[in-house]
Amino acid sequence: FNKAMKHTSTLLGKVRDLDVARKKLKKFRQERQNPPELAELDAHWRTARKQARYALLSWLDSKKYADFIATFAHFCQTVGKGTQEYRFEPGETPTPYQVRHVVPSVLLERFEHVRCFETLLETDKPMPEAILHLLRIECKYMRYSLEFAEHLLGQPGQELLALLKQLQEDLGELNDAAVSRSMLERLPASLDTASVKSYAETQYEVLDQMRDNLTNDLPGFLAIESRYKLAQAIARI
């Protein structure tokens, strides 16, 4: 199941990245009165998107994908499928398996994985984009874990989620700018024009701005007030 979902997400991601890149480019073109070189860049990305979309649709229309959907649906809809049965045996230590047993430690572990990045803010060097991408992933995992148990966490959990969403938004903007810049660096020489270089420069500016925002957003999410919220949310489970 994980292999099929990863393959699906990879194909979706290629289409999504091109959609985001073209949307950002469209806004820039409107601000600069549509330079013709940028129209050529958009046409290049539009062709790339068609190819990526064709690959995605080929997979979604395939028998392998249909078989995956059928078997995964059966798995999800069958009570107890894939679960381990826990029984207390006299003389043995009980195994933690209920939500109230395991979710508190899961949330704390997710928070730990985000918090360890704060040491990188304590240096004069900016976080490399690859590290920021890893932080974005850890924030996603933290958010998914919080949302899974949101109905149990009360107001403290909702407030913590709101702080995390702000952090994620900046990391998302930063990631989109990094992806666009990477795509610009792989363009054919025929598209290496002054207008395209000017657009590439704006992506560097976005990256710098998002890094500046991160120096406030990440400590804000990890502050003692947030840690109190996390503790209060966990105490409700």
VEXTORTI-208763 format. One record per residue: residue number from 1; x, y, z of N, C-alpha, C in turn. Coordinates in steps of 0.001 Angstrom, whole numbers. Example, Ala and Ser with C-alpha at 12.3 -4.5 7.8 and 13.67 -1.06 7.14 Angstrom:
- 1; 13190; -5690; 7800; 12300; -4500; 7800; 13200; -3300; 7800
- 2; 12850; -2250; 7080; 13670; -1060; 7140; 12900; 30; 7870
END
This chain:
- 1; 835; -1206; 0; 0; 0; 0; 871; 1258; 0
- 2; 1900; 1265; 860; 2764; 2445; 938; 3479; 2703; -386
- 3; 3919; 1632; -1051; 4622; 1783; -2330; 3703; 2403; -3375
- 4; 2464; 1934; -3437; 1508; 2466; -4422; 1156; 3913; -4115
- 5; 974; 4237; -2836; 632; 5608; -2468; 1799; 6558; -2732
- 6; 3012; 6080; -2495; 4183; 6920; -2754; 4311; 7203; -4252
- 7; 4082; 6182; -5066; 4150; 6371; -6518; 3089; 7364; -6976
- 8; 1887; 7249; -6427; 796; 8165; -6776; 1138; 9587; -6376
- 9; 1664; 9750; -5173; 1984; 11100; -4682; 3127; 11721; -5486
- 10; 4064; 10907; -5949; 5166; 11424; -6771; 4629; 11984; -8088
- 11; 3726; 11229; -8725; 3147; 11684; -9993; 2279; 12928; -9785
- 12; 1509; 12930; -8697; 690; 14109; -8375; 1574; 15315; -8088
- 13; 2681; 15083; -7383; 3568; 16172; -7009; 4174; 16878; -8208
- 14; 4493; 16124; -9251; 5081; 16736; -10453; 4084; 17679; -11121
- 15; 2820; 17258; -11186; 1793; 18113; -11772; 1562; 19331; -10880
- 16; 1484; 19100; -9597; 1237; 20178; -8636; 2345; 21219; -8678
- 17; 3621; 20776; -8717; 4742; 21714; -8739; 4677; 22621; -9968
- 18; 4305; 22058; -11111; 4196; 22851; -12331; 3001; 23792; -12271
- 19; 1918; 23351; -11652; 756; 24239; -11475; 1130; 25449; -10621
- 20; 1824; 25199; -9517; 2232; 26283; -8623; 3220; 27212; -9327
- 21; 4184; 26632; -10040; 5187; 27435; -10734; 4524; 28341; -11776
- 22; 3570; 27807; -12514; 2892; 28609; -13541; 2011; 29696; -12909
- 23; 1405; 29389; -11774; 571; 30384; -11096; 1428; 31548; -10612
- 24; 2589; 31233; -10028; 3496; 32281; -9553; 4025; 33089; -10737
- 25; 4324; 32400; -11824; 4826; 33081; -13018; 3770; 34010; -13608
- 26; 2522; 33560; -13621; 1427; 34376; -14157; 1312; 35697; -13402
- 27; 1415; 35635; -12087; 1339; 36851; -11275; 2494; 37793; -11608
- 28; 3683; 37232; -11742; 4864; 38042; -12059; 4724; 38668; -13446
- 29; 4210; 37915; -14405; 4032; 38439; -15767; 3064; 39616; -15784
- 30; 2000; 39500; -15008; 1020; 40584; -14956; 1634; 41853; -14374
- 31; 2521; 41678; -13408; 3184; 42829; -12782; 4185; 43481; -13729
- 32; 4734; 42710; -14677; 5767; 43218; -15589; 5253; 43406; -17023
- 33; 3954; 43528; -17211; 3352; 43755; -18529; 3710; 42650; -19543
- 34; 3725; 41415; -19071; 3861; 40241; -19932; 5039; 40276; -20906
- 35; 6272; 40261; -20429; 7416; 40168; -21349; 7306; 38908; -22203
- 36; 7594; 38967; -23505; 7435; 37803; -24386; 8294; 36614; -23978
- 37; 9490; 36883; -23378; 10349; 35762; -22961; 9672; 34911; -21884
- 38; 8879; 35576; -21030; 8191; 34819; -19977; 7021; 34031; -20535
- 39; 6453; 34490; -21649; 5413; 33705; -22320; 6020; 32404; -22849
- 40; 7252; 32482; -23331; 7948; 31284; -23797; 8230; 30335; -22633
- 41; 8594; 30908; -21496; 8826; 30079; -20304; 7539; 29385; -19882
- 42; 6426; 30119; -19884; 5147; 29529; -19513; 4767; 28409; -20485
- 43; 5028; 28620; -21775; 4726; 27587; -22773; 5571; 26333; -22525
- 44; 6820; 26535; -22133; 7708; 25406; -21826; 7166; 24610; -20641
- 45; 6750; 25321; -19600; 6210; 24643; -18418; 4846; 24021; -18703
- 46; 4073; 24656; -19578; 2776; 24086; -19942; 2952; 22739; -20648
- 47; 3950; 22656; -21510; 4250; 21389; -22187; 4703; 20335; -21181
- 48; 5544; 20759; -20242; 6017; 19830; -19212; 4859; 19335; -18354
- 49; 3894; 20217; -18078; 2740; 19816; -17286; 1886; 18798; -18029
- 50; 1709; 18990; -19324; 940; 18037; -20123; 1562; 16643; -20045
- 51; 2890; 16611; -20116; 3587; 15328; -20036; 3416; 14700; -18655
- 52; 3538; 15529; -17611; 3379; 15034; -16242; 1946; 14568; -16001
- 53; 991; 15301; -16537; -415; 14928; -16372; -724; 13634; -17121
- 54; -123; 13459; -18288; -329; 12229; -19057; 184; 11024; -18267
- 55; 1369; 11184; -17663; 1928; 10090; -16851; 1022; 9784; -15660
- 56; 475; 10839; -15032; -438; 10649; -13901; -1702; 9927; -14326
- 57; -2312; 10384; -15418; -3562; 9767; -15875; -3339; 8321; -16328
- 58; -2182; 8055; -16917; -1873; 6687; -17338; -1845; 5750; -16132
- 59; -1294; 6259; -15035; -1260; 5461; -13806; -2660; 5310; -13208
- 60; -3410; 6417; -13160; -4748; 6370; -12558; -5708; 5498; -13357
- 61; -5456; 5355; -14657; -6309; 4529; -15510; -5822; 3087; -15633
- 62; -4711; 2780; -14976; -4108; 1455; -15134; -4799; 410; -14271
- 63; -4604; -857; -14649; -5157; -1964; -13873; -4481; -2055; -12501
- 64; -3184; -1739; -12454; -2471; -1788; -11170; -3092; -822; -10167
- 65; -3435; 384; -10635; -4033; 1360; -9728; -5431; 910; -9306
- 66; -6198; 360; -10262; -7546; -133; -9936; -7474; -1251; -8901
- 67; -6488; -2154; -9067; -6319; -3249; -8096; -5926; -2694; -6727
- 68; -5050; -1683; -6730; -4640; -1054; -5472; -5841; -441; -4751
- 69; -6671; 298; -5481; -7843; 937; -4889; -8792; -101; -4306
- 70; -8994; -1189; -5040; -9920; -2231; -4575; -9411; -2899; -3304
- 71; -8131; -3270; -3300; -7585; -3966; -2134; -7445; -3021; -944
- 72; -7094; -1762; -1219; -6947; -802; -125; -8307; -456; 474
- 73; -9329; -347; -375; -10683; -87; 122; -11145; -1235; 1018
- 74; -10866; -2455; 577; -11235; -3625; 1387; -10510; -3594; 2729
- 75; -9246; -3246; 2694; -8459; -3162; 3928; -9045; -2126; 4887
- 76; -9382; -939; 4348; -9878; 156; 5188; -11274; -122; 5738
- 77; -12066; -882; 4999; -13461; -1096; 5376; -13684; -2386; 6166
- 78; -12638; -3155; 6373; -12765; -4408; 7115; -12322; -4190; 8552
- 79; -13272; -4303; 9467; -12979; -4075; 10883; -11917; -5059; 11366
- 80; -10877; -4532; 11982; -9833; -5372; 12543; -8773; -5815; 11557
- 81; -8934; -5477; 10280; -7967; -5909; 9265; -6605; -5268; 9534
- 82; -5577; -6088; 9618; -4226; -5575; 9805; -3895; -5161; 11225
- 83; -4826; -5337; 12152; -4548; -4931; 13539; -4066; -6136; 14350
- 84; -3341; -5835; 15382; -2849; -6876; 16271; -3768; -6986; 17473
- 85; -4063; -8186; 17851; -4950; -8395; 19006; -4122; -8390; 20287
- 86; -4533; -7533; 21209; -3830; -7431; 22483; -4677; -8063; 23589
- 87; -4071; -8967; 24288; -4756; -9601; 25416; -3858; -9530; 26640
- 88; -4474; -9206; 27740; -3721; -9168; 28988; -3593; -10586; 29526
- 89; -2356; -10978; 29753; -2091; -12297; 30326; -1580; -12116; 31749
- 90; -2145; -12829; 32708; -1698; -12716; 34097; -186; -12927; 34215
- 91; 451; -12045; 34961; 1889; -12149; 35157; 2712; -11395; 34127
- 92; 2070; -10873; 33064; 2788; -10124; 32040; 2441; -8644; 32106
- 93; 3369; -7811; 31670; 3130; -6370; 31641; 2167; -6043; 30503
- 94; 1077; -5303; 30763; 145; -4935; 29689; 841; -4107; 28602
- 95; 372; -4245; 27384; 925; -3487; 26255; 97; -2231; 26021
- 96; 731; -1044; 25923; -35; 161; 25599; -491; 111; 24143
- 97; -1794; 164; 23924; -2303; 73; 22553; -3515; 969; 22315
- 98; -4179; 1413; 23371; -5339; 2279; 23173; -4876; 3716; 22876
- 99; -5795; 4501; 22307; -5476; 5886; 21951; -4937; 6639; 23158
- 100; -5577; 6499; 24292; -5153; 7225; 25499; -3758; 6799; 25956
- 101; -3341; 5594; 25567; -2017; 5103; 25958; -912; 5657; 25059
- 102; -1160; 5711; 23772; -76; 5957; 22813; -51; 7364; 22216
- 103; -1212; 8035; 22110; -1228; 9349; 21466; -388; 10389; 22228
- 104; -422; 10426; 23571; 429; 11408; 24262; 1894; 11305; 23876
- 105; 2439; 10085; 23840; 3858; 9937; 23489; 4096; 10242; 22021
- 106; 3120; 9937; 21157; 3258; 10252; 19735; 3362; 11763; 19537
- 107; 2492; 12514; 20206; 2501; 13972; 20071; 3799; 14567; 20617
- 108; 4260; 14055; 21737; 5510; 14551; 22305; 6695; 14255; 21384
- 109; 6689; 13064; 20797; 7783; 12700; 19886; 7763; 13581; 18639
- 110; 6573; 13847; 18110; 6474; 14730; 16945; 6992; 16131; 17288
- 111; 6638; 16605; 18470; 7095; 17933; 18907; 8617; 17951; 19040
- 112; 9181; 16866; 19566; 10631; 16772; 19702; 11309; 16881; 18338
- 113; 10736; 16228; 17342; 11341; 16204; 16012; 11311; 17587; 15364
- 114; 10308; 18397; 15715; 10272; 19774; 15209; 11215; 20636; 16035
- 115; 11209; 20450; 17337; 11985; 21334; 18218; 13486; 21219; 17993
- 116; 13972; 20054; 17576; 15422; 19907; 17427; 15987; 20825; 16347
- 117; 15113; 21353; 15460; 15592; 22274; 14423; 15932; 23650; 14987
- 118; 15465; 23945; 16199; 15701; 25283; 16743; 17181; 25538; 16986
- 119; 17967; 24481; 17169; 19406; 24668; 17359; 20052; 25287; 16118
- 120; 19456; 25050; 14948; 19999; 25594; 13710; 19725; 27089; 13578
- 121; 18766; 27608; 14371; 18502; 29047; 14373; 19452; 29802; 15292
- 122; 20202; 29055; 16076; 21105; 29669; 17042; 22471; 29979; 16445
- 123; 22638; 29708; 15151; 23889; 30012; 14464; 23668; 31183; 13505
- 124; 24743; 31726; 12996; 24658; 32848; 12057; 24369; 32382; 10631
- 125; 24502; 31097; 10388; 24313; 30578; 9043; 22827; 30302; 8780
- 126; 22323; 30676; 7603; 20927; 30365; 7273; 20744; 28863; 7072
- 127; 19554; 28374; 7402; 19277; 26963; 7204; 19322; 26621; 5716
- 128; 20050; 25580; 5325; 20027; 25148; 3924; 18612; 24722; 3518
- 129; 18317; 24867; 2236; 16974; 24539; 1766; 16615; 23077; 2006
- 130; 17608; 22197; 1891; 17344; 20770; 2125; 16899; 20525; 3562
- 131; 17495; 21271; 4509; 17110; 21133; 5914; 15724; 21722; 6151
- 132; 15439; 22844; 5501; 14116; 23450; 5624; 13036; 22520; 5077
- 133; 13376; 21788; 4039; 12424; 20817; 3487; 12145; 19714; 4509
- 134; 13186; 19274; 5211; 12998; 18251; 6251; 12152; 18797; 7402
- 135; 12364; 20068; 7755; 11538; 20697; 8793; 10080; 20736; 8347
- 136; 9844; 21059; 7093; 8483; 21090; 6557; 7816; 19723; 6691
- 137; 8565; 18668; 6426; 8028; 17313; 6545; 7680; 17002; 7994
- 138; 8571; 17364; 8923; 8311; 17088; 10341; 7087; 17874; 10824
- 139; 6923; 19100; 10331; 5747; 19893; 10694; 4471; 19242; 10167
- 140; 4552; 18658; 8970; 3398; 17944; 8417; 3003; 16781; 9316
- 141; 4004; 16000; 9727; 3723; 14856; 10596; 3106; 15308; 11920
- 142; 3633; 16410; 12452; 3092; 16949; 13699; 1648; 17372; 13509
- 143; 1358; 18027; 12399; -5; 18486; 12139; -960; 17309; 11956
- 144; -520; 16304; 11192; -1386; 15133; 10980; -1712; 14450; 12306
- 145; -713; 14366; 13178; -927; 13716; 14475; -1888; 14522; 15335
- 146; -1740; 15850; 15325; -2646; 16713; 16092; -4069; 16635; 15548
- 147; -4207; 16655; 14228; -5544; 16623; 13627; -6236; 15289; 13874
- 148; -5449; 14213; 13923; -6027; 12900; 14202; -6718; 12887; 15566
- 149; -6109; 13565; 16524; -6643; 13553; 17899; -7292; 14873; 18274
- 150; -7560; 15738; 17285; -8041; 17088; 17573; -9310; 17093; 18424
- 151; -10212; 16151; 18158; -11479; 16124; 18906; -11278; 15782; 20377
- 152; -10085; 15330; 20722; -9790; 14981; 22114; -8981; 16070; 22829
- 153; -8421; 17002; 22079; -7426; 17916; 22635; -7987; 19239; 23115
- 154; -9246; 19539; 22804; -9883; 20757; 23280; -9266; 22035; 22720
- 155; -9534; 23146; 23397; -9052; 24452; 22954; -7531; 24539; 22866
- 156; -6782; 23982; 23832; -5318; 24038; 23717; -4812; 23401; 22430
- 157; -5414; 22292; 22045; -5007; 21625; 20809; -5308; 22462; 19585
- 158; -6457; 23131; 19570; -6829; 23984; 18439; -5877; 25173; 18317
- 159; -5498; 25755; 19443; -4586; 26896; 19424; -3196; 26474; 18950
- 160; -2775; 25294; 19354; -1482; 24776; 18911; -1492; 24526; 17407
- 161; -2595; 24000; 16909; -2728; 23759; 15472; -2670; 25063; 14681
- 162; -3281; 26105; 15202; -3273; 27402; 14514; -1847; 27933; 14384
- 163; -1048; 27796; 15444; 348; 28227; 15389; 1138; 27405; 14385
- 164; 868; 26118; 14360; 1583; 25225; 13452; 1229; 25523; 11999
- 165; -32; 25870; 11742; -456; 26184; 10370; 274; 27408; 9838
- 166; 500; 28408; 10685; 1232; 29601; 10259; 2664; 29240; 9889
- 167; 3273; 28403; 10708; 4633; 27946; 10423; 4671; 27167; 9112
- 168; 3665; 26316; 8912; 3604; 25527; 7685; 3410; 26392; 6443
- 169; 2630; 27448; 6569; 2393; 28329; 5422; 3691; 28958; 4933
- 170; 4504; 29428; 5872; 5776; 30020; 5483; 6711; 28977; 4887
- 171; 6733; 27790; 5473; 7577; 26723; 4938; 7087; 26289; 3557
- 172; 5769; 26321; 3362; 5211; 25979; 2052; 5602; 26993; 1000
- 173; 5511; 28294; 1342; 5924; 29349; 415; 7399; 29208; 78
- 174; 8187; 28913; 1092; 9620; 28755; 888; 9900; 27569; -29
- 175; 9194; 26465; 199; 9397; 25281; -628; 8991; 25538; -2080
- 176; 7858; 26242; -2275; 7405; 26540; -3637; 8428; 27402; -4376
- 177; 9010; 28379; -3667; 10024; 29231; -4291; 11273; 28424; -4625
- 178; 11650; 27506; -3738; 12830; 26675; -3983; 12611; 25753; -5183
- 179; 11395; 25188; -5276; 11082; 24302; -6407; 11096; 25083; -7713
- 180; 10478; 26282; -7720; 10467; 27110; -8928; 11885; 27482; -9345
- 181; 12702; 27860; -8373; 14077; 28229; -8695; 14842; 27045; -9268
- 182; 14625; 25855; -8688; 15284; 24653; -9194; 14860; 24355; -10631
- 183; 13563; 24544; -10920; 13070; 24333; -12277; 13678; 25338; -13247
- 184; 13866; 26565; -12784; 14469; 27601; -13632; 15929; 27277; -13939
- 185; 16604; 26650; -13005; 18014; 26310; -13213; 18189; 25188; -14227
- 186; 17117; 24424; -14476; 17204; 23301; -15424; 16655; 23650; -16805
- 187; 16401; 24918; -17070; 15837; 25325; -18352; 16862; 25181; -19476
- 188; 16393; 24954; -20703; 17312; 24935; -21850; 17921; 26314; -22070
- 189; 19074; 26337; -22718; 19806; 27587; -22921; 18993; 28617; -23696
- 190; 18096; 28163; -24551; 17294; 29088; -25365; 16375; 29959; -24523
- 191; 16098; 29539; -23295; 15214; 30301; -22416; 15983; 31107; -21371
- 192; 17286; 31118; -21486; 18116; 31846; -20527; 18172; 33324; -20931
- 193; 17072; 34032; -20677; 16938; 35430; -21089; 16988; 36350; -19872
- 194; 17059; 37645; -20144; 17120; 38627; -19059; 15860; 38596; -18208
- 195; 14704; 38439; -18867; 13435; 38406; -18126; 13345; 37181; -17232
- 196; 13827; 36055; -17736; 13802; 34824; -16943; 14765; 34955; -15767
- 197; 15930; 35561; -15995; 16878; 35767; -14900; 16286; 36696; -13843
- 198; 15560; 37713; -14297; 14909; 38636; -13364; 13871; 37905; -12519
- 199; 13134; 37001; -13164; 12134; 36221; -12419; 12810; 35289; -11425
- 200; 13926; 34710; -11839; 14661; 33825; -10929; 15116; 34580; -9687
- 201; 15514; 35841; -9877; 15953; 36652; -8751; 14830; 36839; -7725
- 202; 13598; 36952; -8201; 12478; 37127; -7262; 12296; 35895; -6388
- 203; 12646; 34723; -6913; 12531; 33503; -6107; 13550; 33517; -4975
- 204; 14756; 34059; -5256; 15746; 34218; -4194; 15242; 35187; -3122
- 205; 14557; 36232; -3566; 14023; 37211; -2622; 12950; 36577; -1723
- 206; 12099; 35747; -2340; 11068; 35047; -1551; 11726; 34124; -528
- 207; 12765; 33415; -951; 13462; 32509; -39; 14043; 33279; 1153
- 208; 14641; 34434; 878; 15208; 35244; 1961; 14111; 35748; 2896
- 209; 12970; 36175; 2331; 11866; 36678; 3154; 11290; 35579; 4035
- 210; 11115; 34390; 3456; 10553; 33291; 4225; 11506; 32832; 5322
- 211; 12800; 32903; 5041; 13778; 32575; 6089; 13669; 33566; 7249
- 212; 13479; 34834; 6918; 13309; 35846; 7969; 12050; 35564; 8790
- 213; 10959; 35221; 8115; 9714; 34901; 8820; 9897; 33699; 9737
- 214; 10695; 32761; 9273; 10888; 31526; 10028; 11570; 31781; 11366
- 215; 12422; 32797; 11425; 13113; 33099; 12678; 12142; 33548; 13767
- 216; 10925; 33947; 13363; 9886; 34292; 14338; 8876; 33154; 14511
- 217; 8493; 32531; 13397; 7437; 31514; 13441; 7854; 30260; 14190
- 218; 9072; 29780; 13940; 9506; 28543; 14589; 9665; 28722; 16102
- 219; 10378; 29769; 16575; 10441; 29972; 18028; 9059; 30219; 18633
- 220; 8158; 30857; 17856; 6811; 31084; 18364; 6067; 29789; 18599
- 221; 6225; 28842; 17676; 5559; 27552; 17838; 6181; 26727; 18965
- 222; 7479; 26937; 19201; 8184; 26135; 20202; 8260; 26815; 21568
- 223; 7693; 28017; 21695; 7802; 28797; 22928; 7146; 28082; 24106
- 224; 7462; 28566; 25299; 6942; 27916; 26511; 5416; 27930; 26541
- 225; 4802; 28992; 25983; 3334; 29028; 25936; 2787; 27871; 25102
- 226; 3475; 27554; 24007; 3051; 26439; 23164; 3254; 25111; 23871
- 227; 4320; 25016; 24632; 4583; 23770; 25360; 3538; 23550; 26444
- 228; 3075; 24661; 27050; 1964; 24545; 28008; 707; 24048; 27296
- 229; 440; 24589; 26114; -746; 24178; 25354; -678; 22684; 25027
- 230; 516; 22233; 24622; 691; 20822; 24293; 434; 19957; 25533
- 231; 981; 20376; 26664; 783; 19612; 27906; -683; 19590; 28316
- 232; -1361; 20737; 28184; -2786; 20818; 28539; -3631; 19947; 27607
- 233; -3255; 19941; 26315; -3998; 19129; 25345; -3837; 17648; 25661
- 234; -2615; 17247; 25949; -2341; 15834; 26257; -3057; 15417; 27542
- 235; -3118; 16322; 28507; -3749; 15996; 29794; -5243; 15671; 29635
- 236; -5858; 16095; 28524; -7278; 15848; 28313; -7567; 14444; 27785
- 237; -6539; 13773; 27293; -6766; 12447; 26665; -6996; 11384; 27738
END
